[in-house]
Amino acid sequence: AGAQQSATVASPASGGSPDLLPRFLLEPEDVYIVKNKPVSLACRATPATQIYFKCNGEWVHQGDHVMQHSTDRSTGLPVMEVRIDISRQQVEKIFGLEEYWCQCVAWSSSGTTKSQKAFVRIAYLRKNFEQEPTAREVSIEQGIVLPCRPPEGIPAAEVEWLRNEELVDPALDANVYVTPEHSLVVRQARLADTANYTCVAKNIVARRRSASAAITVYVNGGWSTWTQWSACSTSCGRGWQKRSRTCTNPTPLNGGAFCEGQNVQKSPCTTLCPVDGAWSEWSKWSVCGAECTHWRSRECSEPAPRNGGQECRGAELETRNCTSELCSHAAAGAEDVALYVGLVAVAVCLVLLLLVGVLVYCRKKEGLDADVADSSILTAGFQPVSIKPSKADNLLTIQPDLSSATMTYQGSLCPRQDGPAKLQLPNGHLLSPLGAGRHTLHHSSPVAEGADFVARLSTQSYFRSLPRGTNNMAYGTFNFLGGRLMIPNTGISLLIPPDAIPRGKIYEVYLTLHKQEEVRLPLAGCQTLLSPIVSCGPPGVLLTRPAILAMGHCVEASAENWSIRLKKQSCEGTWEDVLQLGVEPCSELYYCQLEAHTCYIFTEQLGRFALVGESLSMAASKRLKLVLFAPAACPSLEYNIRVYCLSDTQDVLKVAPRRGRAAPHRAAAEPGPAARQEVIQLEKQMGGQLIGAPRVLHFKDSYHNLRLSIHDMPSSLWKSKLLASYQEIPFYHIWSGLQPYLHCTFTLERLSPSTCELACKIWIWQVEGDGQSFTINFNIAKDTRFSDWLIPDSDVGSPALVGPSAFKIPFLIRQKIISSLDTPCARGADWRTLAQKLNLESHLGFFASKASPTAMILNLWEARHFPNGNLSQLAAAVAEVGKQDGGLFSEAEC
């Protein structure tokens, strides 16, 4: 049959047009075999004497062809059409070698013509999707991306999406579109987008459905505006008035968070009660007058009518006739009455003159009132008798000592107030002397004993929310002199300025750093904790001037990327936003200055505070501190490297020097007290050592996890026991900032017990776009010591400084600056110029809202520069404000 076919092909029948090559009117096209059904291929040519199919380079048997002859009516040329059937078995026979193809070859007397190749493929569609959409809960107006990778198939499957079994048509809804990768994208989620979504893949073989993904679009509640204050609950006396708001702007839906904070506020009110007037007792009858009448009177004063009360009813003067005897007696004694009145007037004048003389004598003898005597010991004009004053560069550096409960000072006193001129000392010292003498100051002990303080604290109701013990607490007793509390090695401090505590009052104040697992701080949406949680108290303390709370933060501040809020916990335990940074404050009780690594909070109410941020874009980032630990000794073949991811604030990590070594200057990024009990203490128990210095990573709000991998180990000495190529820490565990000490472990194995050195590279990166990497290179040597990095244990309590020891600027120098610069000056030589000199001009609005703007500036300078502030620079700035007083703070002037 093959020979016959070859002969037939070699000698086609004659009879065609001698001058024309065959031309195909119909060429075979690509086809798909569905299941086991064969497919047909056809071709038609004119003029053609013979047509045969060639498949995969071999001629198809002549008997498999179905031929049909006809004539083209328009040209009269012969037309020939041929068909063949292709079965699934024929295609599968060459499966894996190449694609199955067929081609027509047509003959005429002039030659041959070949058609295009037609490919025959077996159609199929797998059952399982490569990726299916997953259920999600999203906030309203948030973008949604539902991925879908259809099953493998030939021809490639087409994808369509169903929402609650109805077709999603991007042409009808501009808020949705389907990506070339078949993902469904909802640009801004709407409540109507809450539905079950199904990805459908189909081709000529089958139609496959993915598992449905439930998308819930929720709405977080928002407060409505406050209502007007209600009328006072009582019409007379003390009562309450209240206002309310509702969580309806918008109302929380589909599981959205309810509004945080109070829905009702109460305020005390007092309504003046009307008091009706009442008569006093009648006076005695007067002497009988010349008209033989006498009188008596009374007053409407017991009580006098007020607040709209009724006047007394009746007469206030009553007269009546005298008897003839009384009348003559009164006439005879009229001259005596005048004499008696004159004597009484002279006596009253003498008594008044005597009292004035006594007062003048006492004032001269005393020389100075009690307040001035008390505050004068805070000046730089004298020193304690038992201490020799050291040589100072200028007046601002001289500091008295208030370490004992009662101390005596001797020297000249300087007044707290100067004359009306601004910063002018024409013929004398900066602080004019008021005479010599001895003055004694009595005040309470500056630092309370830890056990006694905690014992007293435990009797208060708010003690339940404070940590037990005093490891992360500073405490002290303060009066009107003010002072400072500091928790060592954390960057957390509380400055109580002078006169913030009313005179005559003594407060026991504490400052506490909370562990993050001790206090529940609810976060919503993209919010993240940016600072430690700090308490200062006791709550309810009355401060007449703002205290300044300083604490670190880990935010990379940028106005367009962040919305940062100061949160304060109320007495009921709920957290409320008391201040939004960058927005005009609605309350004068709080203010916050945010610097690169520290925030300074002005507050007139003590309590529990935290700094919380909400990212406005994916470019927002916060600083992480990456710390690596490994065993100090390796008794077995297995070796672990642990990587910790901590917030980059000073309270979390700050290394102290070695034991027995003085530490005037501490490193900036080494383990501190808060990490001692958690990371450092844990590593010490496991025999770990710190590898190199910690590193900083900027972690972005991109929803991508943090990945860690290990590379470049000497394969002849070490091998990794990890099954995966990298490890991941979930994004939200890091971003929230509420996880106390996140870490992952790399487990290695040394191939020989004699191997004691390791060099490798840890890669840490956050997947974002094309990918960014943060590299940590370190070497582990066998002589690395854990004690080189640990903080030594210490039994010394947290410091509390009272009075002058807590401030760099002497008290009377401070008062001199305040009285000189608070008054506005037409030439600009006032507190506003000082703020510009100290780079604080962005806070002029806050300073201006206070009774003494200069005091606020000096308090902030004290908070920022204690204990290493340069007083000479401050003196130069003040002297530059009063240009003619360049030598204002020279030592020779006082």
RARALIN-V315473 format. One record per residue. N is the residue number from 1. SS is DSSP state (@ for helix, = for strand, . for the rest). PHI is phi as a letter, one per 30 degrees, with the letter a starting at -180 (999 if undefined). D_CENTER is the distance of its C-alpha to the mean C-alpha in Angstrom with 2 decimals. Layout:
N:SS:PHI:D_CENTER, N:SS:PHI:D_CENTER
//
This chain:
1:.:999:88.39, 2:@:d:86.29, 3:@:d:89.37, 4:@:d:90.39, 5:@:d:86.94, 6:@:d:86.95, 7:@:d:90.39, 8:@:d:89.42, 9:@:d:86.41, 10:@:d:88.45, 11:.:b:91.19, 12:.:d:89.72, 13:.:d:92.09, 14:.:c:93.61, 15:.:k:93.96, 16:.:d:90.87, 17:.:d:90.86, 18:.:d:91.84, 19:.:c:89.70, 20:.:b:86.28, 21:.:d:83.45, 22:.:d:81.71, 23:=:b:78.78, 24:=:d:76.17, 25:=:d:75.74, 26:=:b:73.28, 27:.:c:71.21, 28:.:d:69.49, 29:.:c:65.74, 30:.:d:62.89, 31:=:b:62.91, 32:=:c:61.01, 33:=:c:62.76, 34:=:c:61.29, 35:.:h:62.11, 36:.:c:65.84, 37:.:d:67.17, 38:.:d:69.01, 39:=:c:68.37, 40:=:c:70.97, 41:=:c:71.16, 42:=:b:73.58, 43:=:b:74.92, 44:=:b:77.65, 45:=:b:79.55, 46:=:b:82.55, 47:.:d:85.10, 48:.:b:84.81, 49:.:c:87.53, 50:=:b:85.22, 51:=:b:81.48, 52:=:b:79.92, 53:=:c:76.37, 54:=:b:75.08, 55:=:c:72.05, 56:.:h:70.19, 57:.:i:73.10, 58:=:c:75.85, 59:=:d:78.33, 60:.:d:78.06, 61:.:e:81.32, 62:@:d:83.65, 63:@:d:84.02, 64:@:d:80.31, 65:.:c:80.63, 66:=:c:81.43, 67:=:c:83.17, 68:=:b:84.16, 69:=:c:86.45, 70:=:a:86.73, 71:=:b:87.73, 72:.:d:85.69, 73:.:d:87.52, 74:.:d:86.52, 75:.:c:87.56, 76:.:i:89.90, 77:.:d:88.16, 78:=:d:87.69, 79:=:b:84.23, 80:=:b:83.20, 81:=:b:80.21, 82:=:b:79.13, 83:=:b:76.70, 84:=:b:75.55, 85:=:c:73.40, 86:=:c:70.69, 87:.:c:69.79, 88:@:d:66.65, 89:@:d:68.79, 90:@:d:69.75, 91:@:d:66.15, 92:@:d:64.98, 93:@:d:67.87, 94:.:c:66.20, 95:.:d:62.60, 96:.:j:60.52, 97:.:c:62.92, 98:.:a:62.34, 99:.:d:61.96, 100:=:d:65.09, 101:=:b:66.66, 102:=:b:69.92, 103:=:b:71.84, 104:=:c:75.06, 105:=:b:77.98, 106:=:c:80.64, 107:=:c:84.19, 108:=:b:86.72, 109:.:d:89.81, 110:.:c:87.80, 111:=:k:85.17, 112:=:b:81.93, 113:=:b:78.45, 114:=:c:75.25, 115:.:d:72.57, 116:.:d:68.81, 117:.:d:67.35, 118:=:c:65.97, 119:=:c:63.46, 120:=:c:63.74, 121:=:b:60.63, 122:=:d:60.03, 123:=:d:57.31, 124:=:a:54.76, 125:=:b:51.23, 126:.:d:49.40, 127:.:d:48.10, 128:.:c:44.63, 129:.:d:41.73, 130:.:d:40.03, 131:=:a:36.63, 132:.:c:36.10, 133:.:d:33.31, 134:.:c:30.99, 135:.:d:29.66, 136:=:b:26.11, 137:=:c:23.98, 138:=:b:22.13, 139:=:d:20.46, 140:.:e:22.73, 141:.:i:22.91, 142:.:d:21.35, 143:.:d:23.73, 144:=:b:25.94, 145:=:b:27.90, 146:=:c:30.69, 147:.:d:32.46, 148:.:a:36.20, 149:=:c:38.60, 150:.:d:42.13, 151:.:d:44.84, 152:.:d:47.06, 153:=:a:50.22, 154:=:b:53.12, 155:.:d:53.00, 156:.:e:49.18, 157:.:d:47.75, 158:=:d:46.53, 159:=:c:43.27, 160:=:b:42.57, 161:=:c:39.90, 162:=:c:40.56, 163:=:c:38.35, 164:.:h:39.88, 165:.:i:43.06, 166:=:c:43.24, 167:=:d:43.19, 168:.:d:40.09, 169:.:c:41.52, 170:.:e:39.19, 171:.:d:42.01, 172:.:c:41.64, 173:.:b:37.82, 174:.:d:35.97, 175:.:d:32.60, 176:=:b:33.66, 177:=:a:35.25, 178:=:c:36.45, 179:.:d:35.71, 180:.:e:38.58, 181:.:d:37.23, 182:.:i:37.82, 183:.:d:34.15, 184:=:c:33.57, 185:=:c:30.67, 186:=:c:29.46, 187:.:d:27.73, 188:.:b:25.98, 189:.:d:26.29, 190:.:c:28.35, 191:@:e:29.42, 192:@:d:32.83, 193:@:d:31.50, 194:.:d:31.14, 195:=:a:34.15, 196:=:c:35.72, 197:=:c:35.95, 198:=:b:38.80, 199:=:c:39.62, 200:=:c:43.42, 201:=:c:45.29, 202:=:a:49.01, 203:.:b:51.93, 204:.:d:55.75, 205:.:c:55.75, 206:.:a:53.20, 207:=:b:50.13, 208:=:c:47.17, 209:=:c:44.22, 210:.:d:40.88, 211:.:d:39.26, 212:.:d:37.52, 213:=:c:33.73, 214:=:d:32.28, 215:=:c:29.49, 216:=:c:27.74, 217:=:c:25.83, 218:=:c:23.74, 219:=:b:22.35, 220:.:d:19.41, 221:.:d:20.58, 222:.:b:19.75, 223:.:d:20.99, 224:.:d:24.08, 225:.:d:24.65, 226:.:d:25.82, 227:.:d:29.58, 228:.:d:31.66, 229:.:d:32.15, 230:.:d:35.16, 231:.:d:38.25, 232:.:d:38.48, 233:.:d:39.62, 234:.:b:42.62, 235:.:d:45.15, 236:.:a:46.01, 237:=:j:43.94, 238:=:d:40.37, 239:=:a:38.46, 240:=:b:35.22, 241:=:b:33.91, 242:=:b:31.14, 243:=:b:29.32, 244:=:b:27.73, 245:.:b:25.75, 246:.:b:25.92, 247:.:d:23.71, 248:.:b:25.80, 249:.:b:23.86, 250:.:c:23.98, 251:.:d:25.41, 252:.:d:23.78, 253:=:b:26.14, 254:.:h:26.91, 255:.:i:24.55, 256:.:d:21.52, 257:.:d:19.04, 258:.:d:20.34, 259:.:d:18.60, 260:.:c:16.44, 261:.:j:17.75, 262:.:c:21.30, 263:.:c:23.97, 264:=:b:26.27, 265:=:b:25.97, 266:=:c:28.89, 267:=:b:30.07, 268:=:d:33.19, 269:=:b:36.05, 270:=:b:39.51, 271:=:c:42.56, 272:.:d:45.54, 273:.:d:48.57, 274:.:d:51.92, 275:=:c:54.40, 276:.:d:58.08, 277:.:d:60.26, 278:.:b:62.94, 279:.:d:66.02, 280:.:d:66.46, 281:.:d:69.76, 282:.:d:72.84, 283:.:d:73.83, 284:.:d:77.29, 285:.:d:80.22, 286:.:d:81.01, 287:.:d:84.45, 288:.:d:87.09, 289:.:d:87.21, 290:.:d:90.21, 291:.:d:90.17, 292:.:h:90.54, 293:=:b:87.04, 294:=:b:83.99, 295:=:b:80.34, 296:=:b:77.13, 297:=:b:73.51, 298:.:b:70.18, 299:.:b:66.59, 300:.:d:63.96, 301:.:b:61.44, 302:.:b:61.08, 303:.:c:58.56, 304:.:d:58.41, 305:.:d:57.25, 306:=:a:53.61, 307:.:h:50.88, 308:.:i:53.62, 309:.:d:55.94, 310:.:d:59.70, 311:.:d:62.06, 312:.:d:64.82, 313:.:c:67.99, 314:.:j:71.35, 315:.:c:72.92, 316:.:c:71.51, 317:=:b:74.98, 318:=:b:78.15, 319:=:b:81.67, 320:=:a:85.13, 321:=:d:88.63, 322:.:c:89.86, 323:.:d:93.29, 324:@:d:96.09, 325:@:d:95.92, 326:@:d:92.20, 327:@:d:92.64, 328:@:d:95.33, 329:@:d:93.32, 330:@:d:90.33, 331:@:d:92.45, 332:@:d:94.05, 333:.:c:90.67, 334:@:d:88.77, 335:@:d:89.39, 336:@:d:88.17, 337:@:d:84.81, 338:@:d:84.12, 339:@:d:84.91, 340:@:d:82.51, 341:@:d:79.64, 342:@:d:80.15, 343:@:d:80.13, 344:@:d:76.84, 345:@:d:75.16, 346:@:d:76.35, 347:@:d:74.99, 348:@:d:71.51, 349:@:d:71.33, 350:@:d:72.33, 351:@:d:69.63, 352:@:d:66.91, 353:@:d:68.12, 354:@:d:68.06, 355:@:d:64.47, 356:@:d:63.35, 357:@:d:65.13, 358:@:d:63.53, 359:@:d:60.02, 360:@:d:60.72, 361:@:d:62.12, 362:@:d:59.13, 363:@:d:56.68, 364:@:d:58.61, 365:@:d:58.86, 366:@:d:55.22, 367:.:i:54.09, 368:.:a:50.39, 369:.:d:48.43, 370:@:d:46.44, 371:@:d:43.05, 372:@:d:44.10, 373:@:d:45.67, 374:@:d:42.57, 375:@:d:40.26, 376:@:d:42.82, 377:.:d:42.28, 378:.:d:38.82, 379:.:d:40.39, 380:.:c:41.33, 381:.:d:44.93, 382:.:a:46.09, 383:=:b:45.42, 384:=:e:46.15, 385:.:d:49.85, 386:.:d:49.32, 387:.:b:47.14, 388:.:d:48.41, 389:.:d:46.12, 390:.:d:45.08, 391:.:d:45.50, 392:.:c:42.49, 393:.:d:41.72, 394:.:a:41.00, 395:@:d:40.73, 396:@:d:36.95, 397:@:d:37.27, 398:.:d:39.61, 399:.:b:37.91, 400:.:d:39.82, 401:.:c:39.37, 402:.:b:38.53, 403:.:d:38.55, 404:.:c:41.30, 405:.:d:41.61, 406:=:b:44.53, 407:=:b:45.41, 408:=:c:48.00, 409:=:b:47.67, 410:=:b:50.51, 411:=:k:50.67, 412:=:d:50.43, 413:=:c:47.95, 414:=:c:46.01, 415:.:d:45.18, 416:.:d:41.66, 417:.:c:42.57, 418:.:c:44.30, 419:.:d:46.50, 420:.:d:45.52, 421:.:d:45.52, 422:.:c:42.19, 423:.:h:42.00, 424:.:c:45.79, 425:.:b:48.00, 426:.:d:51.49, 427:.:b:53.73, 428:.:a:51.82, 429:.:d:48.91, 430:.:d:45.31, 431:.:c:45.66, 432:.:d:49.19, 433:=:d:50.84, 434:=:c:51.98, 435:=:j:54.40, 436:=:c:54.38, 437:=:l:53.88, 438:=:c:52.05, 439:=:b:49.05, 440:=:c:47.33, 441:=:c:43.77, 442:=:c:43.07, 443:.:b:39.57, 444:.:d:38.11, 445:.:e:37.28, 446:.:d:34.08, 447:.:b:32.75, 448:.:d:33.51, 449:.:d:34.77, 450:@:e:32.19, 451:@:d:34.40, 452:@:d:35.49, 453:@:d:32.01, 454:@:d:30.70, 455:@:d:33.97, 456:@:d:33.50, 457:@:d:29.88, 458:.:d:30.97, 459:.:d:33.05, 460:.:c:30.10, 461:@:d:28.57, 462:@:d:24.94, 463:@:d:25.98, 464:@:d:25.70, 465:@:c:21.89, 466:.:c:21.98, 467:.:d:22.73, 468:.:d:26.43, 469:.:i:27.74, 470:.:b:26.59, 471:.:d:25.34, 472:.:c:21.75, 473:=:b:22.77, 474:=:c:24.17, 475:=:a:26.46, 476:=:a:29.10, 477:=:c:31.37, 478:=:b:30.94, 479:.:b:33.02, 480:.:d:33.16, 481:.:d:33.12, 482:.:i:29.39, 483:=:l:27.94, 484:=:b:25.07, 485:=:c:23.52, 486:=:b:22.12, 487:=:c:21.24, 488:.:e:23.00, 489:.:i:21.56, 490:.:c:17.90, 491:.:i:17.04, 492:=:c:16.31, 493:=:a:18.68, 494:=:b:19.64, 495:=:c:22.05, 496:=:c:24.48, 497:.:d:26.46, 498:.:e:30.20, 499:.:i:31.35, 500:.:d:27.98, 501:.:c:29.95, 502:.:e:33.11, 503:.:d:36.35, 504:.:j:38.17, 505:.:c:35.02, 506:.:b:33.90, 507:=:c:30.53, 508:=:c:29.55, 509:=:c:25.83, 510:=:b:23.64, 511:=:b:20.33, 512:=:b:18.97, 513:=:c:16.60, 514:=:c:16.17, 515:.:d:16.62, 516:.:d:14.24, 517:.:d:17.38, 518:.:d:18.40, 519:.:b:15.82, 520:.:c:15.15, 521:.:c:11.73, 522:.:d:12.45, 523:.:b:10.28, 524:.:b:12.03, 525:.:i:12.81, 526:.:c:10.56, 527:=:d:7.31, 528:=:b:5.82, 529:=:d:4.96, 530:.:c:4.01, 531:=:b:6.62, 532:.:d:9.87, 533:=:c:10.94, 534:=:b:13.45, 535:=:c:16.37, 536:=:b:18.84, 537:=:a:21.90, 538:.:d:24.24, 539:.:d:22.76, 540:.:i:25.02, 541:.:d:26.04, 542:.:d:27.35, 543:.:c:26.14, 544:.:d:27.98, 545:.:b:25.61, 546:.:d:21.83, 547:=:d:20.84, 548:=:b:18.20, 549:=:c:15.66, 550:=:c:14.57, 551:=:a:12.20, 552:=:d:10.97, 553:=:b:7.87, 554:.:b:8.44, 555:=:c:7.21, 556:.:c:10.39, 557:.:d:9.80, 558:.:a:12.17, 559:.:e:12.80, 560:.:d:14.48, 561:.:c:12.11, 562:=:b:8.66, 563:=:b:7.96, 564:=:c:5.16, 565:=:b:6.13, 566:=:c:7.38, 567:=:c:8.87, 568:=:b:12.30, 569:=:d:14.76, 570:.:d:18.09, 571:.:d:21.49, 572:.:d:22.01, 573:.:j:19.12, 574:.:d:16.97, 575:=:c:13.34, 576:=:b:13.26, 577:=:d:11.20, 578:=:c:12.86, 579:=:a:11.46, 580:=:c:10.13, 581:.:d:9.96, 582:.:i:13.00, 583:.:c:14.80, 584:.:e:17.69, 585:.:d:16.81, 586:.:c:19.00, 587:.:b:19.31, 588:.:d:20.67, 589:.:d:19.38, 590:=:b:15.91, 591:=:a:14.80, 592:=:b:12.19, 593:=:c:13.18, 594:=:c:10.84, 595:.:c:13.12, 596:.:e:13.41, 597:.:b:12.43, 598:=:b:12.06, 599:=:c:10.72, 600:=:c:13.56, 601:=:c:13.33, 602:=:d:16.68, 603:=:b:17.58, 604:.:c:21.02, 605:.:b:20.20, 606:.:d:19.36, 607:.:l:17.43, 608:=:c:14.55, 609:=:b:11.01, 610:=:a:7.51, 611:=:c:4.14, 612:=:b:2.45, 613:=:c:3.05, 614:=:b:6.80, 615:=:d:9.23, 616:.:c:12.29, 617:.:a:14.55, 618:.:d:15.45, 619:.:d:15.31, 620:.:d:11.53, 621:=:b:11.21, 622:=:b:9.57, 623:=:d:12.04, 624:=:c:14.06, 625:=:c:16.87, 626:=:c:20.07, 627:=:b:22.71, 628:=:c:26.22, 629:=:b:28.73, 630:=:b:32.37, 631:=:d:35.31, 632:.:d:37.05, 633:.:b:40.34, 634:.:b:41.57, 635:.:d:44.47, 636:.:c:44.46, 637:.:d:44.40, 638:=:d:40.91, 639:=:b:37.93, 640:=:c:34.20, 641:=:c:31.31, 642:=:c:27.83, 643:=:c:24.63, 644:=:c:21.36, 645:=:c:17.90, 646:=:b:15.36, 647:=:d:11.92, 648:.:d:12.96, 649:.:b:12.40, 650:.:d:15.62, 651:.:d:15.76, 652:.:d:16.02, 653:.:b:18.79, 654:.:a:21.20, 655:.:d:24.95, 656:.:c:27.52, 657:.:d:31.14, 658:.:d:34.07, 659:.:d:35.88, 660:.:i:38.29, 661:.:c:36.92, 662:.:d:35.59, 663:.:b:32.09, 664:.:d:31.85, 665:.:b:29.36, 666:.:c:26.83, 667:.:d:25.53, 668:.:c:22.02, 669:.:b:21.03, 670:.:b:22.94, 671:.:e:22.62, 672:.:c:21.64, 673:@:e:22.13, 674:@:d:19.28, 675:@:d:20.62, 676:@:d:24.18, 677:@:d:24.72, 678:@:c:22.93, 679:@:d:23.43, 680:@:d:25.91, 681:@:d:27.96, 682:@:d:28.13, 683:@:d:29.31, 684:@:d:31.74, 685:@:d:33.26, 686:.:d:33.69, 687:.:i:35.18, 688:=:d:32.51, 689:=:b:32.06, 690:=:d:29.23, 691:.:c:30.15, 692:.:i:29.46, 693:.:d:26.37, 694:.:d:22.88, 695:=:c:21.58, 696:=:c:18.30, 697:=:b:17.48, 698:=:c:15.19, 699:=:c:14.20, 700:=:c:14.05, 701:.:d:13.17, 702:.:c:16.94, 703:.:i:17.60, 704:.:c:19.78, 705:.:d:20.24, 706:=:c:20.49, 707:=:c:24.20, 708:=:b:26.12, 709:=:b:29.85, 710:=:b:32.48, 711:=:b:35.23, 712:.:h:38.14, 713:.:d:39.51, 714:.:d:43.22, 715:.:d:44.75, 716:.:d:47.84, 717:.:c:45.99, 718:=:b:42.90, 719:=:b:41.86, 720:=:c:38.71, 721:.:c:38.95, 722:.:d:36.13, 723:.:d:37.46, 724:.:c:34.77, 725:.:d:34.11, 726:.:a:30.37, 727:=:c:27.78, 728:=:b:24.49, 729:=:c:21.19, 730:.:e:19.78, 731:@:e:16.83, 732:@:d:14.99, 733:@:d:15.67, 734:@:d:13.75, 735:@:d:10.95, 736:.:d:9.92, 737:.:i:9.59, 738:.:c:11.84, 739:.:d:15.02, 740:.:d:16.19, 741:.:a:18.43, 742:=:d:19.17, 743:=:a:22.39, 744:=:b:25.49, 745:=:b:29.08, 746:=:c:31.79, 747:=:c:35.23, 748:=:c:38.02, 749:=:b:41.70, 750:=:d:44.02, 751:.:d:47.49, 752:.:b:49.30, 753:.:d:48.87, 754:.:d:49.67, 755:.:d:46.57, 756:.:b:44.21, 757:.:b:42.19, 758:=:b:39.59, 759:=:b:38.19, 760:=:a:35.85, 761:=:b:32.81, 762:=:c:29.54, 763:=:c:27.94, 764:=:b:24.30, 765:=:a:23.07, 766:=:c:20.99, 767:.:d:23.38, 768:.:a:22.76, 769:.:i:25.72, 770:.:d:28.46, 771:.:j:26.36, 772:.:b:24.67, 773:.:b:25.29, 774:=:b:24.01, 775:=:c:26.97, 776:=:b:27.40, 777:=:c:30.99, 778:=:a:32.34, 779:=:b:35.68, 780:=:c:36.52, 781:.:c:39.52, 782:.:d:41.51, 783:.:c:41.25, 784:.:d:37.41, 785:.:c:36.72, 786:@:d:33.92, 787:@:d:34.53, 788:@:d:33.72, 789:.:c:29.99, 790:.:d:29.59, 791:.:d:28.48, 792:.:d:31.62, 793:.:d:31.70, 794:.:b:31.91, 795:.:c:33.12, 796:.:d:32.11, 797:.:d:29.94, 798:.:d:26.75, 799:.:d:27.86, 800:=:b:28.06, 801:=:c:29.60, 802:=:c:31.49, 803:@:i:32.98, 804:@:e:33.93, 805:@:d:32.92, 806:@:c:29.24, 807:.:b:29.57, 808:.:d:30.88, 809:.:c:32.44, 810:.:e:35.58, 811:@:e:35.57, 812:@:d:38.48, 813:@:d:37.39, 814:@:e:34.09, 815:@:d:36.11, 816:@:d:38.33, 817:@:d:35.48, 818:@:d:33.95, 819:@:d:37.33, 820:@:d:38.19, 821:@:c:35.10, 822:.:d:33.93, 823:.:d:36.95, 824:.:e:36.57, 825:.:b:39.00, 826:.:d:40.67, 827:.:d:40.61, 828:.:i:36.83, 829:.:d:37.24, 830:.:b:34.68, 831:@:d:31.06, 832:@:d:29.84, 833:@:d:31.63, 834:@:d:30.24, 835:@:d:26.63, 836:@:d:27.64, 837:@:d:29.29, 838:.:c:26.13, 839:.:i:23.98, 840:.:b:22.21, 841:@:d:23.80, 842:@:d:20.60, 843:@:c:20.16, 844:@:d:23.77, 845:@:d:23.06, 846:@:d:21.18, 847:@:d:23.91, 848:@:d:26.60, 849:.:d:25.48, 850:.:c:26.34, 851:.:d:29.90, 852:.:b:29.81, 853:@:d:27.63, 854:@:d:29.12, 855:@:d:28.11, 856:@:d:24.41, 857:@:d:24.82, 858:@:d:26.64, 859:@:d:24.20, 860:@:d:21.32, 861:@:d:23.77, 862:@:d:24.55, 863:@:d:20.96, 864:@:d:20.42, 865:@:c:23.90, 866:.:d:25.03, 867:.:c:27.24, 868:.:c:28.06, 869:.:d:27.87, 870:.:c:30.82, 871:@:d:32.69, 872:@:d:35.19, 873:@:d:32.70, 874:@:d:31.58, 875:@:d:35.27, 876:@:d:36.02, 877:@:d:33.37, 878:@:d:34.79, 879:@:d:38.30, 880:@:d:37.61, 881:@:d:36.58, 882:.:c:39.99, 883:@:e:41.95, 884:@:d:45.21, 885:@:c:43.73, 886:.:d:42.75, 887:.:c:44.06, 888:.:e:42.34, 889:.:c:40.96, 890:.:d:43.91, 891:@:d:45.29, 892:@:d:48.70, 893:@:d:47.68, 894:.:a:47.11
//
